[in-house]
Amino acid sequence: MRKSRWLAPWKDDPQKPVIYHVVSRIVDRRFVLGDEEREHFKMLMRMYENFSGCRVLSYCIMSNHFHILLEVPPQLGEEAGSRGEKEMNEASRVETISDEEFFKRLDGLYSPVYVDGVREELRAERGYEKEALRALNLGKISQEAYEVAYERLQNVKGRFLYRMHDLSEFMKGLLQRFTSWFNRMNGRKGTLWEDRFKSVIVEDGTASRTMAAYIDLNPVRAGMVDDPADYRWSSYGEAAAGG
């Protein structure tokens, strides 16, 4: 039976973010992450960072596992407990993010053609909702009929918003997309990661700085480099290289 993932008591705070130290390992802890794989993982990590609104404070991608220190901002709206409750609650969250920011985030993860399709869908549904509201005010349709138009409008953004500002959705998207790419490149099927990812809450301030240093020093402890600046698949190495 899966254990429930423990989240910060203040996860619903409208202002305070939560910082997590996240770790996941390759199944059987095999050393399969070479240079190309680590580069691709880093690219996908940045794509999901741009899409989700979460912030990667520190990271290190090793040969058979990775560490990420991830800052998860407050939810865009009131958070519900289960996936079903989330979907029911999406309407209250749709207008908490501007169109400009919304499409900027989609641009970070999806193709221009796909994003243009969502943009056109949103425009059409807003027109449909506006006409339905006018008809409602004129007594031509029922409140229930208007609610259908309103819910369709909410769903355009809502089907993306529940995946933003969320630790589990960030990791789910990142790991699944990397697995699909890795399996396709290597002609394999099935899971790539060992169990579920592990996450530990880290307080901000000294604790987060200490954890960031621990993460960046992974390749030094493993004897891969003498200086963490020489390891290109870590936040310290990326910063040293001008990233």
Helices and strands as residue ranges (DSSP letters): E 18-25, G 27-29, H 35-52, E 55-61, E 65-72, H 83-89, G 90-92, G 94-96, H 99-107, H 112-137, H 143-161, H 167-186, E 198-202, H 206-216, H 218-221, G 228-230, H 235-240
